[in-house]
Structures are given as C-alpha cells and as structure tokens.
Amino acid sequence: MSKPSKHFSTRKIAVVTTSRADYGHLYWTLKELENRSGVDLQLIALGAHFSPTFGSTFTEIEADEFTINERVECLISSDTDIGMAKTIGVATIGLADILGRMRPDILLLIADRYEMLAPASVALALRIPIAHIEGGDVSEGAIDDAVRNALTKMSHLHFTTNENSRRRVLAMGEEAWRVHLVGSPSLDNLRRRKLFSREAVETDLGLDFNQKTVVVAYHPVTIQRDPTTEADTVFAALEQVSGQIVFCYPNSDAGSHQLIERAKVFCQKRPNAHLFVNLNHLKYWSLLKYADLLLGNSSSGIMETPSLALPTVNIGMRQQGREQARNILDAAPDAGAIMRAIEKGLSADFRESLVGMTNPYGDGHASEKIAEILTSITLGDELLIKRAVPLEDSTGAQASRLH
C-alpha cells in the first residue's frame, strides 16, 4: 500500500556530490530538480571535487552552470586508510554547520563512497529525511558494501537500480512504500546526451581508434589490508596487451596514489598508453562507445557498459556480488586469467554475441522517476519515523504490496 502524497509550494532538496563519478550519475537528477517549480535545489560538494590531484572537478559542476551552494574541503590525501577515516571526521564537522543552517526538507545521497557516511550521520542527528540511490547493490570486495548498507538503514527513501537490489532493501526491514525501483541514473546520460563523434574523441584525447583500444578503470580493493595487492597481476597482464591502452584515474581511496604512479610509469614506457586525470561523463561514455574493451574493477564496468554492449573484463573481488549482464567476463587476479578474458573479450565472436543485449540496471529514465518522488512524497513524521516491518514481511512478502 502506497502512502498518500501531495505537492508542496516550496521544497528544499539538498544533494551531496563527492567526486566526478557520482556527479556524472546525478547530473540529470539535478537537471530535473532544477527545472521543477517549487524546488529550492541546494548542491553540496565535498571531498575529491576540490583536490587538484583528482582534477579539481568542482569546475566541471560550475561549467554545467549548476550553483554549488556549499563547499566542504575535507579530503585528507595521505593515501592511507587513516586518511580515509579522518576525511569522514572532517566532513562531518563541516556538514554539521552547513546542514544545521540549511535544514533541507530532504537530503539526497547516492551510492557507497565512504565520505557519504558524514552527511548521513549529520542528517540523522538533525532529523533531516534522507533519500538514497543504489541501495541493495552488492560489492563484496570493498568497504563500499558496508557503507551502502549503512546508508540504507539511515535513509527514509530508497531508489534501487534493479529488482534484486529492491528485494534486498526490503529484506533489510524497510517498509515497502519507501522502496522504489528506478534503475541507475547514470544511464540517463546515454539516452539524453549526444555522445561525441569518433573523430572528436580522437582529436580531443589524442587517441587512434584504428588500434585495438582497452580502457582501464581500476581502483584499490579497499576491503583488503593492502588495497593494491591485486595490482601486480593487472599490470603484468597489461604488459602483454598490444594496441592502445587508456587509463582512467582511480578513486581517492587508500592506495590510489600508488596506482596512479604505476600507471604513469607504464605510460612512460608505452607511446600508445595514455592516462587521464579526469574525463567528464560525456567524454567517458564517448570513449567507451569507440573502445574495444573495458578492463578493471569499477562499478561502471558492471552497470554502464551493458548499455553499449562493450566487452568488460571484471578483475578480482571488488565488484563481486553485483548483478551482471552477459558482456561481463570475470577474471581472477592472475595475469594468465586476465589475459584469457581479454582475448575472449576482444574476439569477434564474443562481440557479436552481445548484439541486442539489455542492461539490467535500467532504461535511462531514472532521473525523472527520482525527481517525481522527491517532489511529491509527503513530508513529516510519516516519512521521518521508520516503523518496524513484521518479520514475516521482511524477507520479501511485502514486495507484492509495493504497487
């Protein structure tokens, strides 16, 4: 049974972004909210957005003509887990003042970055309702998995990317009327934005797509005590790959600086290898459109590449547990296993087998659905006070009453 809803004349909705990755996912949701009457959109940027090391990506937000209402410089760039923990603390202190002054009607968070624990904790203390995108997903090889589940239990509205994720959120004891299956908002970029031409990408990035092109999106495995322990096998495999290799910068996690340095050394030895600090979402999607394969352990490889039918080699345990389309080739962190997966992914037979495939993470209409719910849901105690679900319902029986 759905809870009743009504439109309010003015609704203050605050949205938090921490990096280039989540901003790209949020772009069309921000556009939808910005263009709706009665919405006072407040954008809060923090973390890696203000780090020169990671491309000072707040400038991308400004170039898109969004107003950054509040800024929190909090990233401790020490390349250690202690730095990550301190970043959460610094962000919490800054956000306490910001959200205490702003008092939005709803705070929108996305995904599973560790920095998102800060706005969620502050909002919980200030009794600000939280809406969360991508709850119920699974990535067993990163602390992101625990962060995502914590955000789910602290949140009051849930926007899930696929049916199994929706069922997991329900199994966590969330009331069915709070849980909405919308798909991944990152896919809205492909439906709503015109990608660059092959020639434009080649000119802008200095690439040559006449060569076989492998894009590398590889991040530290943060659940492991040494988050770069699998990297040796990745670079050993890449040494054997002919053709053009394009590295994207890793996330700002412990171990990221080590990966960046290794990529730089690799590119110095290979004239057809390239490293990009920051590719905005449009450039990144365009690059993937003309690439032959994506290699790494990024959620992008799982969630976004199916929409382009792009062969993807998913390495190691970082994304273990996520729903997968048939373009994904899992490989153990072993150079031989990675090479075998690369060879299969680059084969004509495998590429042809992907024709007509669908993406389990949605159809590119998530942003409209998210904005509609955020602007129409009834505010007040019914939203803020989460009630216990009977135990017999917590395993999914309540799902039949969602609509």
DRENDO-1510 file (C-alpha; in Angstrom, 1 decimal, always signed):
<recs>
REC; n; res; u; v; w
REC; 1; MET; +0.0; +0.0; +0.0 .
REC; 2; SER; +1.4; +3.4; -1.0 .
REC; 3; LYS; +1.5; +6.3; +1.4 .
REC; 4; PRO; -0.5; +9.3; +0.3 .
REC; 5; SER; +1.4; +12.2; -1.2 .
REC; 6; LYS; +0.8; +15.8; -2.2 .
REC; 7; HIS; +2.8; +18.6; -3.7 .
REC; 8; PHE; +4.1; +21.5; -1.6 .
REC; 9; SER; +4.6; +25.0; -2.8 .
REC; 10; THR; +8.3; +25.1; -2.0 .
REC; 11; ARG; +10.5; +22.2; -1.1 .
REC; 12; LYS; +14.2; +22.5; -0.2 .
REC; 13; ILE; +16.1; +19.5; -1.6 .
REC; 14; ALA; +19.8; +19.2; -0.9 .
REC; 15; VAL; +22.0; +16.9; -3.0 .
REC; 16; VAL; +25.6; +15.8; -2.0 .
REC; 17; THR; +28.3; +15.0; -4.5 .
REC; 18; THR; +31.8; +13.9; -3.6 .
REC; 19; SER; +33.6; +13.2; -6.9 .
REC; 20; ARG; +33.4; +13.2; -10.7 .
REC; 21; ALA; +31.9; +9.8; -10.6 .
REC; 22; ASP; +28.8; +10.5; -8.5 .
REC; 23; TYR; +28.3; +13.9; -10.1 .
REC; 24; GLY; +28.0; +12.3; -13.5 .
REC; 25; HIS; +25.4; +9.9; -12.1 .
REC; 26; LEU; +23.5; +12.8; -10.5 .
REC; 27; TYR; +23.6; +15.2; -13.5 .
REC; 28; TRP; +20.2; +14.5; -14.9 .
REC; 29; THR; +18.5; +14.2; -11.5 .
REC; 30; LEU; +19.9; +17.7; -10.7 .
REC; 31; LYS; +18.6; +19.0; -14.0 .
REC; 32; GLU; +15.1; +17.5; -13.3 .
REC; 33; LEU; +15.0; +19.1; -9.8 .
REC; 34; GLU; +16.4; +22.4; -11.0 .
REC; 35; ASN; +13.7; +22.6; -13.7 .
REC; 36; ARG; +10.7; +21.8; -11.4 .
REC; 37; SER; +8.7; +24.6; -9.9 .
REC; 38; GLY; +8.6; +24.7; -6.2 .
REC; 39; VAL; +12.0; +23.2; -5.7 .
REC; 40; ASP; +14.8; +25.0; -3.9 .
REC; 41; LEU; +17.8; +22.9; -5.0 .
REC; 42; GLN; +20.8; +23.1; -2.8 .
REC; 43; LEU; +24.0; +21.5; -4.1 .
REC; 44; ILE; +26.7; +20.5; -1.6 .
REC; 45; ALA; +30.1; +19.5; -3.0 .
REC; 46; LEU; +32.9; +18.0; -1.0 .
REC; 47; GLY; +35.9; +15.6; -1.0 .
REC; 48; ALA; +37.8; +14.9; -4.2 .
REC; 49; HIS; +36.0; +17.7; -6.0 .
REC; 50; PHE; +38.4; +20.2; -4.5 .
REC; 51; SER; +41.6; +18.1; -4.9 .
REC; 52; PRO; +44.0; +19.2; -7.6 .
REC; 53; THR; +45.4; +15.7; -7.6 .
REC; 54; PHE; +42.0; +14.4; -8.8 .
REC; 55; GLY; +41.3; +17.2; -11.3 .
REC; 56; SER; +39.6; +19.9; -9.2 .
REC; 57; THR; +36.3; +18.6; -10.6 .
REC; 58; PHE; +34.1; +21.2; -9.0 .
REC; 59; THR; +35.0; +23.3; -12.1 .
REC; 60; GLU; +33.0; +20.8; -14.1 .
REC; 61; ILE; +29.9; +21.4; -12.0 .
REC; 62; GLU; +30.3; +25.1; -12.5 .
REC; 63; ALA; +30.9; +24.7; -16.2 .
REC; 64; ASP; +27.5; +22.9; -16.3 .
REC; 65; GLU; +26.0; +26.1; -14.8 .
REC; 66; PHE; +24.9; +24.5; -11.5 .
REC; 67; THR; +25.4; +26.6; -8.4 .
REC; 68; ILE; +27.5; +25.0; -5.7 .
REC; 69; ASN; +25.7; +26.3; -2.6 .
REC; 70; GLU; +28.1; +24.8; -0.1 .
REC; 71; ARG; +31.6; +23.5; -0.2 .
REC; 72; VAL; +33.4; +21.2; +2.2 .
REC; 73; GLU; +37.1; +20.8; +1.8 .
REC; 74; CYS; +37.8; +17.6; +3.7 .
REC; 75; LEU; +39.9; +15.2; +1.7 .
REC; 76; ILE; +43.0; +14.0; +3.7 .
REC; 77; SER; +45.2; +13.0; +0.7 .
REC; 78; SER; +47.5; +10.7; +2.7 .
REC; 79; ASP; +46.9; +7.6; +0.6 .
REC; 80; THR; +46.1; +5.6; +3.8 .
REC; 81; ASP; +43.1; +4.2; +5.5 .
REC; 82; ILE; +43.8; +6.6; +8.4 .
REC; 83; GLY; +43.4; +9.4; +5.9 .
REC; 84; MET; +40.1; +8.0; +4.8 .
REC; 85; ALA; +38.8; +7.8; +8.4 .
REC; 86; LYS; +39.9; +11.3; +9.1 .
REC; 87; THR; +38.2; +12.6; +5.9 .
REC; 88; ILE; +34.9; +11.3; +7.3 .
REC; 89; GLY; +35.5; +13.2; +10.5 .
REC; 90; VAL; +36.5; +16.5; +8.8 .
REC; 91; ALA; +33.5; +16.2; +6.5 .
REC; 92; THR; +31.2; +15.6; +9.5 .
REC; 93; ILE; +32.3; +18.7; +11.3 .
REC; 94; GLY; +31.9; +20.9; +8.2 .
REC; 95; LEU; +28.5; +19.4; +7.3 .
REC; 96; ALA; +27.1; +19.8; +10.8 .
REC; 97; ASP; +27.3; +23.6; +10.5 .
REC; 98; ILE; +26.1; +23.6; +6.9 .
REC; 99; LEU; +23.1; +21.3; +7.3 .
REC; 100; GLY; +22.3; +22.8; +10.7 .
REC; 101; ARG; +21.9; +26.1; +9.0 .
REC; 102; MET; +20.3; +24.8; +5.7 .
REC; 103; ARG; +17.8; +22.4; +7.2 .
REC; 104; PRO; +16.6; +20.9; +3.9 .
REC; 105; ASP; +13.3; +19.0; +3.7 .
REC; 106; ILE; +15.1; +16.1; +2.1 .
REC; 107; LEU; +18.8; +15.2; +1.6 .
REC; 108; LEU; +19.7; +13.1; -1.4 .
REC; 109; LEU; +22.7; +10.8; -1.3 .
REC; 110; ILE; +24.0; +8.3; -3.9 .
REC; 111; ALA; +25.9; +5.0; -3.8 .
REC; 112; ASP; +28.5; +3.9; -1.4 .
REC; 113; ARG; +31.5; +6.2; -1.1 .
REC; 114; TYR; +32.9; +6.3; +2.4 .
REC; 115; GLU; +32.6; +10.1; +2.5 .
REC; 116; MET; +28.8; +9.7; +2.3 .
REC; 117; LEU; +28.7; +8.5; +5.9 .
REC; 118; ALA; +29.4; +12.1; +7.0 .
REC; 119; PRO; +26.2; +13.7; +5.6 .
REC; 120; ALA; +24.1; +10.7; +6.5 .
REC; 121; SER; +25.3; +10.8; +10.1 .
REC; 122; VAL; +24.7; +14.6; +10.4 .
REC; 123; ALA; +21.3; +14.4; +8.8 .
REC; 124; LEU; +20.3; +11.6; +11.2 .
REC; 125; ALA; +21.2; +13.7; +14.2 .
REC; 126; LEU; +19.4; +16.7; +12.8 .
REC; 127; ARG; +16.2; +14.7; +11.9 .
REC; 128; ILE; +16.6; +15.5; +8.2 .
REC; 129; PRO; +15.0; +12.8; +6.0 .
REC; 130; ILE; +17.5; +11.1; +3.7 .
REC; 131; ALA; +16.8; +9.7; +0.2 .
REC; 132; HIS; +19.4; +7.2; -1.1 .
REC; 133; ILE; +20.2; +6.0; -4.6 .
REC; 134; GLU; +21.7; +2.5; -5.3 .
REC; 135; GLY; +20.8; +0.8; -2.0 .
REC; 136; GLY; +20.7; -3.0; -2.1 .
REC; 137; ASP; +23.5; -3.4; -4.6 .
REC; 138; VAL; +26.4; -5.6; -3.7 .
REC; 139; SER; +30.2; -5.2; -4.0 .
REC; 140; GLU; +31.8; -7.6; -1.6 .
REC; 141; GLY; +35.4; -6.6; -2.2 .
REC; 142; ALA; +35.2; -3.0; -1.0 .
REC; 143; ILE; +34.2; -1.2; +2.2 .
REC; 144; ASP; +31.6; +0.4; -0.1 .
REC; 145; ASP; +29.4; -2.6; +0.6 .
REC; 146; ALA; +29.1; -1.9; +4.3 .
REC; 147; VAL; +28.8; +1.8; +3.7 .
REC; 148; ARG; +26.0; +1.3; +1.2 .
REC; 149; ASN; +24.1; -0.9; +3.7 .
REC; 150; ALA; +24.6; +1.6; +6.5 .
REC; 151; LEU; +23.3; +4.4; +4.3 .
REC; 152; THR; +20.2; +2.2; +3.5 .
REC; 153; LYS; +19.3; +1.8; +7.2 .
REC; 154; MET; +19.8; +5.5; +7.8 .
REC; 155; SER; +17.7; +6.6; +4.8 .
REC; 156; HIS; +14.0; +7.1; +4.6 .
REC; 157; LEU; +13.5; +6.8; +0.8 .
REC; 158; HIS; +15.3; +4.2; -1.4 .
REC; 159; PHE; +15.9; +4.4; -5.2 .
REC; 160; THR; +17.1; +1.0; -6.3 .
REC; 161; THR; +18.8; +0.1; -9.6 .
REC; 162; ASN; +17.4; -3.4; -10.2 .
REC; 163; GLU; +14.9; -5.8; -8.9 .
REC; 164; ASN; +17.2; -7.9; -6.8 .
REC; 165; SER; +18.5; -4.8; -5.1 .
REC; 166; ARG; +15.0; -3.7; -4.3 .
REC; 167; ARG; +14.3; -7.1; -2.7 .
REC; 168; ARG; +17.5; -6.8; -0.6 .
REC; 169; VAL; +16.4; -3.5; +0.7 .
REC; 170; LEU; +13.0; -4.9; +1.6 .
REC; 171; ALA; +14.8; -7.9; +3.3 .
REC; 172; MET; +16.6; -5.3; +5.5 .
REC; 173; GLY; +13.3; -4.5; +7.0 .
REC; 174; GLU; +12.5; -1.3; +5.1 .
REC; 175; GLU; +8.8; -0.5; +4.6 .
REC; 176; ALA; +7.7; -1.3; +1.0 .
REC; 177; TRP; +6.2; +2.2; +0.3 .
REC; 178; ARG; +9.7; +3.7; +0.9 .
REC; 179; VAL; +11.4; +1.5; -1.7 .
REC; 180; HIS; +11.3; +2.4; -5.4 .
REC; 181; LEU; +12.8; +0.6; -8.4 .
REC; 182; VAL; +14.0; +3.3; -10.8 .
REC; 183; GLY; +17.2; +2.0; -12.4 .
REC; 184; SER; +20.6; +3.6; -12.4 .
REC; 185; PRO; +20.5; +7.4; -13.2 .
REC; 186; SER; +23.9; +7.2; -14.8 .
REC; 187; LEU; +22.2; +5.5; -17.8 .
REC; 188; ASP; +20.2; +8.7; -18.4 .
REC; 189; ASN; +23.4; +10.2; -19.9 .
REC; 190; LEU; +23.3; +7.7; -22.8 .
REC; 191; ARG; +19.6; +8.4; -23.5 .
REC; 192; ARG; +19.6; +12.2; -23.1 .
REC; 193; ARG; +23.0; +13.4; -24.2 .
REC; 194; LYS; +24.6; +13.2; -27.7 .
REC; 195; LEU; +27.9; +11.5; -27.5 .
REC; 196; PHE; +31.0; +12.9; -29.2 .
REC; 197; SER; +31.9; +11.5; -32.7 .
REC; 198; ARG; +34.8; +9.1; -33.1 .
REC; 199; GLU; +36.9; +11.8; -34.7 .
REC; 200; ALA; +36.1; +14.3; -31.9 .
REC; 201; VAL; +37.2; +11.9; -29.2 .
REC; 202; GLU; +40.4; +11.0; -31.1 .
REC; 203; THR; +41.3; +14.7; -31.6 .
REC; 204; ASP; +40.4; +15.8; -28.0 .
REC; 205; LEU; +42.1; +12.9; -26.3 .
REC; 206; GLY; +44.9; +12.2; -28.8 .
REC; 207; LEU; +43.8; +8.7; -29.4 .
REC; 208; ASP; +43.7; +6.4; -32.5 .
REC; 209; PHE; +40.8; +4.0; -32.6 .
REC; 210; ASN; +42.3; +2.2; -35.6 .
REC; 211; GLN; +44.2; +0.4; -32.9 .
REC; 212; LYS; +42.5; -2.1; -30.6 .
REC; 213; THR; +41.7; +0.1; -27.6 .
REC; 214; VAL; +41.5; -1.2; -24.0 .
REC; 215; VAL; +40.2; +1.3; -21.3 .
REC; 216; VAL; +41.4; +0.6; -17.8 .
REC; 217; ALA; +39.3; +1.6; -14.8 .
REC; 218; TYR; +41.0; +0.0; -11.9 .
REC; 219; HIS; +40.6; +1.1; -8.2 .
REC; 220; PRO; +42.1; +0.0; -4.9 .
REC; 221; VAL; +40.4; -3.1; -3.3 .
REC; 222; THR; +39.6; -1.4; +0.0 .
REC; 223; ILE; +38.4; -4.4; +1.9 .
REC; 224; GLN; +41.9; -5.8; +1.8 .
REC; 225; ARG; +44.6; -4.7; +4.2 .
REC; 226; ASP; +46.8; -4.0; +1.2 .
REC; 227; PRO; +44.3; -2.4; -1.2 .
REC; 228; THR; +46.7; -2.7; -4.1 .
REC; 229; THR; +47.7; -6.3; -3.7 .
REC; 230; GLU; +45.9; -7.4; -6.9 .
REC; 231; ALA; +47.5; -4.6; -9.0 .
REC; 232; ASP; +50.7; -6.6; -9.8 .
REC; 233; THR; +48.6; -9.1; -11.8 .
REC; 234; VAL; +46.7; -6.3; -13.6 .
REC; 235; PHE; +49.9; -4.6; -14.8 .
REC; 236; ALA; +51.6; -7.9; -15.7 .
REC; 237; ALA; +48.6; -8.7; -18.0 .
REC; 238; LEU; +48.7; -5.2; -19.5 .
REC; 239; GLU; +52.4; -5.6; -20.4 .
REC; 240; GLN; +51.2; -8.4; -22.8 .
REC; 241; VAL; +48.4; -6.4; -24.4 .
REC; 242; SER; +49.1; -4.9; -27.8 .
REC; 243; GLY; +47.3; -1.9; -29.1 .
REC; 244; GLN; +46.2; +1.3; -27.3 .
REC; 245; ILE; +45.7; +1.4; -23.5 .
REC; 246; VAL; +43.7; +4.2; -21.9 .
REC; 247; PHE; +43.9; +4.6; -18.1 .
REC; 248; CYS; +41.3; +6.5; -16.1 .
REC; 249; TYR; +42.3; +7.8; -12.7 .
REC; 250; PRO; +41.3; +5.7; -9.7 .
REC; 251; ASN; +39.0; +6.9; -6.9 .
REC; 252; SER; +40.5; +8.8; -4.0 .
REC; 253; ASP; +40.9; +5.7; -1.7 .
REC; 254; ALA; +43.8; +4.4; +0.2 .
REC; 255; GLY; +46.3; +3.1; -2.4 .
REC; 256; SER; +45.1; +5.3; -5.2 .
REC; 257; HIS; +48.4; +7.3; -5.3 .
REC; 258; GLN; +50.3; +4.0; -5.8 .
REC; 259; LEU; +48.1; +3.0; -8.7 .
REC; 260; ILE; +48.5; +6.5; -10.3 .
REC; 261; GLU; +52.3; +6.2; -10.1 .
REC; 262; ARG; +52.3; +2.8; -11.6 .
REC; 263; ALA; +50.1; +3.9; -14.5 .
REC; 264; LYS; +52.4; +6.9; -15.1 .
REC; 265; VAL; +55.4; +4.6; -15.3 .
REC; 266; PHE; +53.6; +2.3; -17.6 .
REC; 267; CYS; +52.6; +5.1; -19.9 .
REC; 268; GLN; +56.2; +6.5; -20.0 .
REC; 269; LYS; +57.3; +3.1; -21.5 .
REC; 270; ARG; +54.4; +2.8; -23.9 .
REC; 271; PRO; +53.8; +5.5; -26.5 .
REC; 272; ASN; +50.3; +4.3; -27.2 .
REC; 273; ALA; +49.3; +4.3; -23.5 .
REC; 274; HIS; +47.5; +7.3; -22.0 .
REC; 275; LEU; +46.5; +8.4; -18.5 .
REC; 276; PHE; +43.6; +10.8; -17.9 .
REC; 277; VAL; +43.1; +12.6; -14.6 .
REC; 278; ASN; +39.5; +13.5; -15.3 .
REC; 279; LEU; +37.1; +12.5; -18.0 .
REC; 280; ASN; +33.7; +14.0; -17.6 .
REC; 281; HIS; +30.8; +11.7; -18.0 .
REC; 282; LEU; +30.1; +12.7; -21.6 .
REC; 283; LYS; +33.8; +12.1; -22.7 .
REC; 284; TYR; +33.9; +8.9; -20.7 .
REC; 285; TRP; +30.8; +7.5; -22.3 .
REC; 286; SER; +32.0; +8.6; -25.7 .
REC; 287; LEU; +35.4; +6.9; -25.1 .
REC; 288; LEU; +33.6; +3.6; -24.1 .
REC; 289; LYS; +31.5; +3.8; -27.3 .
REC; 290; TYR; +34.5; +3.5; -29.5 .
REC; 291; ALA; +36.7; +1.3; -27.3 .
REC; 292; ASP; +37.1; -2.4; -27.8 .
REC; 293; LEU; +37.1; -3.5; -24.2 .
REC; 294; LEU; +37.0; -2.2; -20.6 .
REC; 295; LEU; +39.3; -3.7; -18.0 .
REC; 296; GLY; +39.3; -3.2; -14.3 .
REC; 297; ASN; +37.1; -3.5; -11.2 .
REC; 298; SER; +34.9; -0.4; -11.4 .
REC; 299; SER; +31.1; -0.4; -10.9 .
REC; 300; SER; +31.0; +1.4; -14.3 .
REC; 301; GLY; +32.2; -1.7; -15.9 .
REC; 302; ILE; +29.2; -3.6; -14.4 .
REC; 303; MET; +26.4; -1.0; -14.6 .
REC; 304; GLU; +27.1; +1.1; -17.6 .
REC; 305; THR; +28.9; -1.0; -20.3 .
REC; 306; PRO; +25.9; -3.2; -20.9 .
REC; 307; SER; +24.1; -0.2; -22.5 .
REC; 308; LEU; +26.9; -0.1; -25.1 .
REC; 309; ALA; +27.3; -3.9; -25.4 .
REC; 310; LEU; +31.0; -3.3; -24.6 .
REC; 311; PRO; +33.0; -6.4; -23.6 .
REC; 312; THR; +34.2; -5.9; -20.0 .
REC; 313; VAL; +36.8; -7.8; -18.0 .
REC; 314; ASN; +36.0; -7.6; -14.3 .
REC; 315; ILE; +39.0; -8.4; -12.2 .
REC; 316; GLY; +39.1; -9.8; -8.7 .
REC; 317; MET; +36.7; -9.4; -5.8 .
REC; 318; ARG; +35.9; -5.7; -5.7 .
REC; 319; GLN; +32.6; -5.9; -7.6 .
REC; 320; GLN; +31.8; -9.5; -6.6 .
REC; 321; GLY; +28.1; -10.0; -6.0 .
REC; 322; ARG; +26.7; -7.3; -8.4 .
REC; 323; GLU; +24.1; -8.2; -10.9 .
REC; 324; GLN; +25.8; -8.9; -14.2 .
REC; 325; ALA; +24.9; -8.7; -17.9 .
REC; 326; ARG; +26.3; -11.1; -20.4 .
REC; 327; ASN; +29.1; -8.7; -21.6 .
REC; 328; ILE; +30.9; -9.2; -18.3 .
REC; 329; LEU; +33.9; -11.6; -18.2 .
REC; 330; ASP; +35.1; -12.3; -14.6 .
REC; 331; ALA; +38.8; -12.9; -14.1 .
REC; 332; ALA; +40.7; -13.9; -11.0 .
REC; 333; PRO; +43.6; -11.6; -10.1 .
REC; 334; ASP; +46.0; -13.7; -12.1 .
REC; 335; ALA; +47.8; -12.5; -15.2 .
REC; 336; GLY; +47.0; -15.6; -17.1 .
REC; 337; ALA; +43.4; -15.5; -16.2 .
REC; 338; ILE; +43.2; -11.8; -17.1 .
REC; 339; MET; +44.8; -12.4; -20.5 .
REC; 340; ARG; +42.5; -15.2; -21.3 .
REC; 341; ALA; +39.5; -13.0; -20.5 .
REC; 342; ILE; +40.9; -10.1; -22.6 .
REC; 343; GLU; +41.5; -12.4; -25.6 .
REC; 344; LYS; +37.9; -13.7; -25.3 .
REC; 345; GLY; +36.5; -10.1; -24.9 .
REC; 346; LEU; +38.4; -8.9; -28.0 .
REC; 347; SER; +37.2; -11.8; -30.2 .
REC; 348; ALA; +34.7; -11.1; -32.9 .
REC; 349; ASP; +32.5; -14.0; -31.8 .
REC; 350; PHE; +32.1; -12.6; -28.3 .
REC; 351; ARG; +31.4; -9.1; -29.5 .
REC; 352; GLU; +28.8; -10.4; -31.9 .
REC; 353; SER; +27.1; -12.4; -29.2 .
REC; 354; LEU; +26.3; -9.1; -27.4 .
REC; 355; VAL; +24.1; -7.7; -30.2 .
REC; 356; GLY; +20.7; -6.9; -28.8 .
REC; 357; MET; +21.5; -7.3; -25.1 .
REC; 358; THR; +19.7; -5.3; -22.5 .
REC; 359; ASN; +21.0; -3.6; -19.4 .
REC; 360; PRO; +19.7; -5.0; -16.1 .
REC; 361; TYR; +20.3; -1.6; -14.5 .
REC; 362; GLY; +17.5; +0.3; -16.3 .
REC; 363; ASP; +16.5; +2.1; -19.4 .
REC; 364; GLY; +17.7; +5.7; -18.8 .
REC; 365; HIS; +14.6; +7.1; -17.2 .
REC; 366; ALA; +15.7; +7.0; -13.6 .
REC; 367; SER; +16.1; +10.8; -13.1 .
REC; 368; GLU; +12.5; +11.7; -13.9 .
REC; 369; LYS; +11.3; +9.0; -11.5 .
REC; 370; ILE; +13.6; +10.1; -8.7 .
REC; 371; ALA; +12.6; +13.8; -9.1 .
REC; 372; GLU; +8.9; +13.0; -9.2 .
REC; 373; ILE; +9.0; +11.0; -6.0 .
REC; 374; LEU; +11.2; +13.6; -4.2 .
REC; 375; THR; +8.9; +16.4; -5.1 .
REC; 376; SER; +5.6; +14.6; -4.3 .
REC; 377; ILE; +6.3; +12.5; -1.2 .
REC; 378; THR; +4.5; +13.6; +1.9 .
REC; 379; LEU; +6.9; +15.2; +4.4 .
REC; 380; GLY; +6.5; +15.0; +8.2 .
REC; 381; ASP; +6.6; +12.2; +10.8 .
REC; 382; GLU; +5.3; +9.5; +8.4 .
REC; 383; LEU; +8.5; +10.0; +6.4 .
REC; 384; LEU; +10.9; +10.5; +9.2 .
REC; 385; ILE; +9.7; +7.8; +11.6 .
REC; 386; LYS; +10.7; +4.4; +10.3 .
REC; 387; ARG; +8.4; +1.6; +11.6 .
REC; 388; ALA; +9.3; -2.0; +12.1 .
REC; 389; VAL; +8.2; -4.4; +9.5 .
REC; 390; PRO; +6.6; -7.7; +10.7 .
REC; 391; LEU; +9.2; -10.4; +10.5 .
REC; 392; GLU; +7.2; -12.5; +8.0 .
REC; 393; ASP; +7.3; -9.5; +5.6 .
REC; 394; SER; +11.0; -8.7; +5.9 .
REC; 395; THR; +12.0; -11.5; +3.5 .
REC; 396; GLY; +10.1; -10.1; +0.6 .
REC; 397; ALA; +6.5; -10.8; +1.2 .
REC; 398; GLN; +5.8; -7.1; +1.3 .
REC; 399; ALA; +7.1; -6.7; -2.2 .
REC; 400; SER; +3.7; -7.8; -3.6 .
REC; 401; ARG; +2.1; -4.8; -1.9 .
REC; 402; LEU; +4.6; -2.3; -3.4 .
REC; 403; HIS; +2.2; -1.1; -6.1 .
</recs>
